[in-house]
Amino acid sequence: MPPSSVLPLPERESLAGMGGPATASLALFSLECSLDTVALDALETVSRRTPREVLPSWLARCPATREVALLSTCHRVEVYALSQDSEDIERWLSLLPGPRDFWRVREGGEAVHHLFRVAAGRESSATGESEVSHQVRAAGRSIVSRHPRPILRSLFHEAASAAREGASSAGPAPVSIASLAAARLRSLLDRPNPRVLVVGSGTVGRQVVREIASFARPTLLFHERPPDPTFLSATGANAVQLDRLPEELRTADAVVTAAKFGDRGVRPRDLPRDHALVLVDLGMPRNVDPAVRDLPNVRLVDLEELHSATRPLRAPSLEDARVERRAGRCFLRLEPHLTAPWIDTLLRAAEASRRAELEVARPFLGRLDPEQEAAVDRLTRRLVARLAIPPVERIRALPSGPGGDLQRRIALDLLHPSDPSL
C-alpha cells in the first residue's frame, strides 16, 4: 500500500466533513493490543489478522473517521484514528479482531503521551530500545486518510524524532530485545563456548550475533543474501543458508529465531532429541511452534517470558519525564486541529452571512465598477474577519470532546441561530 494512502471523501460531505454529526471536534483515540493487555497467543492472532493492507476497507466502513494509522511491532498492534464521531471507537472495536477486552482505549492527550512512550521504548520489554522509533516513523508514512495532508503524520513524525533525540543524548547504547535474549540465553546455557544458531540476518538477528559473540560460537542463517563479510569477521560468526537449518540443528546448543517465516518455521519434528536445546523465539508471528515445549530436551523462551520478566517494578526515570514533557507540548499544538471543524463551520456561516447581506445591499449601492466591487468585497471581508476573532478564540479555548462540543454548539447557535446545519 502506498505511504499515506488517501481515500475519497463521502459524496455528501457535511460541514463537519466526514459524514458524522453536523459539527464536532476531531476526536483522537488509540486502541492497543499488546503483551500488556493479552497473552502471546492472542497477540499473535491479532497480528496475523491486522495487516496494513486492510486499513482502507476498514476506514471505508467508518465514514466519520478522517484518518487512521496502524503501528505493529513484535510486542503490540495499535490503531490510531481521528474521527468526528465519538461512537467510532465502538465501530473500530467491532472491526478489529478479538473480543473488546483485547483492546485498551486511550483518547486525546492520553493517546499522544502513550505514542511518545512507545516510540521512545518506554513501553518495550527492553526499556529504551531504539528499533521501535523506526517502526513508529514507518507507521506515520503509511497513514490512510481522506485528506492529502494527514494530521496524524506530523504526530507520528514528532514522536519518532523525540525518541531519536532521547537516544542520542542518553550516552551508552540502549538495551534491545536482542540484548535481553542474549542475557537470558547466557543464563540458561551451562557449558562454555556454546554453539548458537541465529535464524534471520535482519537487524535483530545481527544484533543478537553481536550480543552473544563474547560467550558463544554464533552461526547466522540467512534466506537469500549472505551477511557482510566485515560483519562476520568482526563477530567471528559463520554464515549458512536457511535451508541448512535441519543439518545445523544436530550440533547446536541453542537457537535464536528472528526471522519472517510467515508461519511456524521450527516445529517439534525438526528438532534433535539426543541433546539439550535452548530456543529463544523473537518472531511475531512466532517462528517456533509452542508445541516444542512438550519435548523433554527443549527449553523454549518466547517474547511473553522476556516481557513479563522486565515489566514489573519499573521506576520512573529522567527520560520518562523528558518524554512526557515533549508529548505534552505536541498535544498542545495538536489541540487546535481537533476543534478545526467548529472554526470552519463558524467561518463558513460568517461568509454566507456576508454574501447574503451584500446581495440585500446591492440595490442601494448603485452601479459599481470593478475597482469599487473589489473595495466593497475587501472591506466586508475584513470586517467579518475582525468580528470573527473573539468567537474563534473562544472556540479554540474550549476543551476538545463532548463537553466542549456542547459549549461550542451553544455559542454557534447564539451567533447564527437561523442556520439549520448548526
C-alpha positions in Angstrom: 0.0 0.0 0.0 1.5 3.4 -0.9 2.5 5.7 2.0 -0.3 7.9 3.4 -3.0 6.5 1.2 -5.8 8.9 0.5 -9.4 7.7 0.3 -12.1 9.9 -1.4 -14.4 11.9 0.8 -18.0 10.8 1.1 -20.2 12.3 -1.7 -22.3 14.5 0.5 -19.8 16.0 3.0 -21.4 17.9 5.8 -19.7 21.0 7.3 -18.2 18.7 9.8 -16.6 16.9 6.9 -16.8 13.1 7.4 -20.5 12.2 7.4 -20.7 12.3 11.2 -22.7 14.9 13.2 -23.2 18.3 11.5 -20.4 19.7 13.6 -18.0 18.0 16.0 -14.4 18.2 17.3 -12.0 15.7 15.8 -11.6 13.0 18.4 -8.2 11.4 18.6 -8.2 7.8 20.0 -5.9 4.8 20.1 -6.6 1.1 20.5 -3.8 -1.0 21.9 -3.5 -4.8 21.9 -0.1 -5.8 23.3 1.7 -8.1 25.7 0.4 -5.7 28.4 -3.2 -6.4 27.6 -3.3 -10.0 26.2 -1.3 -13.3 26.2 1.1 -14.0 23.4 -1.3 -16.5 21.7 -3.9 -13.7 21.4 -1.4 -11.1 20.2 -0.2 -13.4 17.5 -3.8 -14.0 16.3 -4.5 -10.2 16.3 -1.2 -9.6 14.5 -1.9 -12.1 11.7 -5.4 -10.6 11.2 -4.4 -7.0 11.1 -2.3 -6.4 8.1 -1.8 -2.8 6.9 -3.5 -3.6 3.7 -6.9 -4.0 5.4 -6.9 -0.3 6.7 -8.5 1.3 3.6 -11.5 -1.1 3.6 -12.0 -0.6 7.4 -11.8 3.1 7.0 -14.4 3.0 4.3 -16.8 1.3 6.8 -16.2 4.1 9.3 -17.3 7.2 7.4 -16.8 9.6 10.4 -13.2 8.6 10.7 -10.9 11.1 8.9 -7.6 9.2 9.1 -6.1 6.1 10.6 -2.7 4.6 11.3 -1.5 1.1 12.2 1.5 0.5 14.4 2.7 -3.1 14.5 5.7 -4.4 16.4 6.7 -7.7 17.9 5.1 -6.6 21.2 2.0 -4.7 20.1 -0.6 -3.9 17.5 -2.1 -0.4 17.8 -4.6 1.6 15.8 -4.6 5.5 16.0 -7.6 7.3 14.5 -9.0 10.8 14.1 -12.8 10.8 13.9 -15.7 13.3 14.1 -18.0 10.8 15.8 -17.2 9.6 19.3 -19.1 6.4 18.6 -16.4 5.5 16.1 -14.4 3.9 18.9 -17.1 1.2 19.1 -17.2 0.8 15.3 -13.4 0.2 15.2 -13.6 -2.2 18.1 -16.2 -4.2 16.2 -13.9 -4.4 13.1 -10.7 -5.3 14.9 -10.0 -9.0 15.6 -10.6 -10.4 19.1 -13.1 -9.5 21.8 -13.4 -5.9 23.1 -11.2 -6.6 26.2 -8.2 -7.4 24.0 -8.0 -3.6 23.2 -7.1 -0.8 25.6 -8.7 2.5 24.7 -7.0 5.9 25.1 -8.3 9.3 24.0 -6.9 12.7 23.4 -3.8 13.6 25.3 -3.5 10.2 26.8 -3.2 8.6 23.4 -0.5 11.2 22.4 1.5 10.5 25.6 1.3 6.8 25.0 2.6 7.0 21.5 5.6 9.1 22.6 6.3 6.5 25.3 6.1 3.6 22.8 8.3 5.5 20.3 10.9 6.1 23.0 10.9 2.4 24.0 9.5 3.2 27.4 6.8 0.6 26.9 9.1 -2.1 25.4 10.4 -5.2 27.1 13.9 -3.7 26.6 13.3 -0.2 28.1 14.7 2.4 25.8 15.1 0.2 22.7 15.7 2.3 19.6 14.2 -0.1 17.0 10.6 0.9 17.8 11.1 4.5 16.8 11.7 3.3 13.2 8.5 1.4 13.3 6.6 4.4 14.5 8.0 6.5 11.7 7.1 3.8 9.2 3.5 3.8 10.6 3.3 7.5 10.1 4.3 7.2 6.5 1.6 4.6 5.9 -1.4 6.6 7.2 -4.7 6.1 5.4 -6.5 9.4 5.2 -9.5 11.1 3.5 -7.3 14.2 3.0 -4.0 14.7 1.3 -2.2 16.1 4.4 -2.9 13.8 7.3 -2.7 15.4 10.8 -1.5 12.1 12.3 1.6 12.1 10.0 3.1 15.0 12.0 2.2 13.4 15.3 4.0 10.1 14.4 6.9 12.1 12.9 7.4 14.1 16.1 7.1 11.0 18.4 9.8 9.3 16.4 12.0 12.4 16.3 11.7 12.8 20.1 12.7 9.2 20.6 15.8 9.6 18.4 16.8 12.8 20.3 16.5 11.0 23.6 18.5 8.0 22.3 21.3 10.3 21.0 21.6 12.1 24.4 21.4 9.0 26.5 25.1 8.2 26.4 25.7 4.4 26.2 23.8 2.4 23.7 20.3 1.4 25.0 19.4 -2.2 25.5 17.4 -4.0 22.9 15.3 -7.2 22.6 18.5 -8.8 21.3 20.4 -7.9 24.4 17.6 -9.3 26.6 17.6 -12.5 24.5 21.4 -12.8 24.8 21.3 -12.3 28.6 18.6 -15.0 29.0 20.4 -17.4 26.7 23.6 -17.0 28.7 21.8 -17.7 32.0 20.4 -21.0 30.5 23.4 -22.4 28.9 25.6 -24.4 31.2 28.6 -25.1 29.0 31.5 -22.8 27.9 31.6 -21.5 24.3 28.2 -23.0 23.2 27.3 -23.2 19.6 24.3 -20.9 18.9 22.3 -20.7 15.7 20.8 -17.3 14.9 18.0 -17.6 12.3 17.4 -14.4 10.4 20.0 -12.0 9.2 18.0 -8.8 9.6 18.6 -6.0 12.1 17.6 -8.1 15.2 19.4 -11.2 14.0 22.7 -9.2 13.5 22.2 -7.6 16.9 21.8 -11.0 18.6 25.1 -12.1 16.9 26.9 -9.1 18.3 25.5 -9.7 21.8 26.4 -13.4 22.0 29.8 -13.2 20.3 31.6 -12.7 23.6 30.5 -16.0 25.1 29.3 -18.2 22.2 30.1 -19.5 18.7 27.4 -17.9 16.5 26.2 -19.2 13.2 23.9 -16.8 11.3 21.4 -18.4 8.9 20.2 -16.2 6.0 17.5 -16.7 3.5 18.8 -15.1 0.3 21.6 -12.5 0.7 24.6 -13.5 2.8 25.7 -11.1 5.6 28.5 -8.7 5.0 31.9 -10.4 5.3 33.2 -7.5 7.5 30.4 -8.1 10.0 31.2 -11.8 10.1 34.9 -11.2 10.6 34.2 -8.7 13.4 31.9 -11.0 15.3 33.6 -14.3 14.5 30.3 -15.7 13.1 29.8 -18.2 10.4 27.0 -17.8 7.8 25.0 -20.5 6.1 21.8 -20.6 4.1 18.5 -21.2 5.9 17.8 -24.5 4.1 20.7 -26.0 6.1 18.8 -25.5 9.4 18.0 -29.2 9.9 21.6 -30.1 9.5 22.9 -27.3 11.7 20.5 -28.2 14.5 22.2 -31.6 15.0 25.2 -29.9 16.7 23.6 -26.7 18.1 23.3 -25.9 21.8 20.8 -23.1 21.3 18.8 -21.4 18.6 17.6 -17.7 18.5 15.0 -17.0 15.8 14.3 -13.5 14.5 13.0 -14.2 11.0 9.9 -13.5 9.0 8.8 -17.1 8.1 5.1 -16.1 7.7 4.4 -19.3 9.6 6.0 -21.6 12.3 9.4 -22.3 10.8 10.6 -24.5 13.6 8.4 -27.5 14.7 8.9 -30.4 17.1 9.7 -32.8 14.2 12.6 -30.6 13.2 14.4 -30.8 16.5 17.0 -33.4 17.6 16.2 -35.5 20.6 19.7 -36.6 21.6 20.9 -33.4 23.4 19.6 -30.4 25.4 18.5 -27.4 23.3 17.5 -23.9 24.2 15.2 -22.0 21.9 14.7 -18.2 22.1 11.9 -17.1 19.8 11.8 -13.3 18.9 9.4 -13.6 16.0 6.0 -12.1 15.6 4.2 -14.1 14.3 6.1 -16.8 16.2 8.9 -18.6 14.4 8.8 -21.6 16.8 5.8 -23.8 17.3 5.0 -23.6 21.1 4.4 -27.4 20.9 8.2 -27.9 21.2 7.7 -27.4 24.9 6.4 -31.0 25.0 9.9 -32.3 24.2 11.8 -33.1 27.4 15.2 -31.9 26.0 13.9 -28.5 24.8 13.7 -25.2 26.8 11.7 -22.5 24.9 11.9 -18.8 25.8 9.4 -16.6 24.0 8.5 -12.9 23.8 5.9 -13.2 26.6 8.5 -14.6 29.0 11.0 -11.9 28.2 8.4 -9.2 28.5 7.0 -10.4 31.8 10.5 -10.6 33.3 11.2 -7.0 32.6 7.9 -5.1 33.2 7.4 -5.3 37.0 8.6 -2.5 39.3 9.9 -0.1 36.7 10.8 3.1 38.4 10.1 6.4 36.5 13.3 8.0 35.2 14.5 11.3 33.9 14.0 10.0 30.4 10.3 9.3 31.2 9.9 12.9 32.4 11.5 14.2 29.2 9.2 12.1 27.0 6.1 13.3 29.0 7.1 17.0 28.5 7.7 16.5 24.8 4.3 14.7 24.4 2.6 17.4 26.3 3.9 20.1 24.0 2.9 18.1 21.0 -0.6 17.7 22.2 -0.9 21.5 22.8 0.0 22.0 19.2 -2.5 19.3 18.1 -5.5 20.5 20.0 -6.4 23.4 17.6 -6.7 20.8 14.8 -9.2 18.8 16.9 -11.5 21.8 17.1 -10.9 23.0 13.5 -14.3 21.7 12.2 -16.1 24.1 14.6 -14.0 27.0 13.4 -14.6 26.1 9.8 -18.3 26.0 10.5 -18.2 29.4 12.1 -16.2 31.0 9.3 -18.4 29.4 6.6 -21.5 30.7 8.3 -19.9 34.2 8.6 -19.0 34.1 4.9 -22.6 33.1 4.0 -24.0 36.0 6.0 -21.6 38.4 4.4 -22.6 37.3 0.9 -26.3 37.4 1.8 -26.0 41.0 3.2 -24.1 42.1 0.2 -27.0 40.9 -2.0 -29.5 42.7 0.1 -27.5 45.9 -0.1 -26.8 45.8 -3.8 -29.9 47.8 -4.9 -28.8 50.6 -2.6 -25.1 50.6 -3.8 -25.9 51.6 -7.3 -23.7 50.5 -10.3 -20.2 49.7 -9.2 -17.1 49.5 -11.4 -14.7 46.5 -10.8 -12.4 48.5 -8.5 -15.4 49.5 -6.4 -16.7 46.0 -6.3 -13.2 44.8 -5.1 -13.1 47.5 -2.5 -16.5 46.6 -1.1 -15.6 42.9 -1.1 -12.3 43.6 0.7 -13.9 45.9 3.3 -16.7 43.5 4.2 -14.3 40.5 4.4 -12.0 42.5 6.8 -15.0 43.5 8.9 -16.2 39.9 9.1 -12.7 38.6 9.9 -12.3 41.1 12.8 -15.7 40.2 14.2 -14.9 36.5 14.0 -11.7 36.8 16.1 -13.3 36.7 19.5 -15.6 33.7 18.9 -12.8 31.8 17.1 -10.5 32.3 20.1 -13.4 31.3 22.4 -13.9 28.0 20.4 -10.2 27.3 20.5 -10.0 27.8 24.3 -12.8 25.3 25.0 -11.7 21.7 25.7 -12.0 19.0 23.0 -14.5 16.3 23.5 -18.3 16.1 24.0 -18.4 18.6 26.9 -16.5 21.3 24.9 -18.7 20.4 21.8 -21.8 21.2 23.8 -20.5 24.7 24.7 -19.4 25.3 21.1 -22.8 24.3 19.8 -24.5 26.8 22.2 -22.0 29.5 21.1 -22.7 28.9 17.4 -26.5 28.8 17.9 -26.3 32.2 19.5 -24.1 33.6 16.8 -26.1 32.1 13.9 -29.4 30.7 15.2 -31.1 30.5 11.8 -28.6 28.2 10.2 -30.2 24.7 10.2 -26.9 23.0 9.7 -25.6 24.1 13.2 
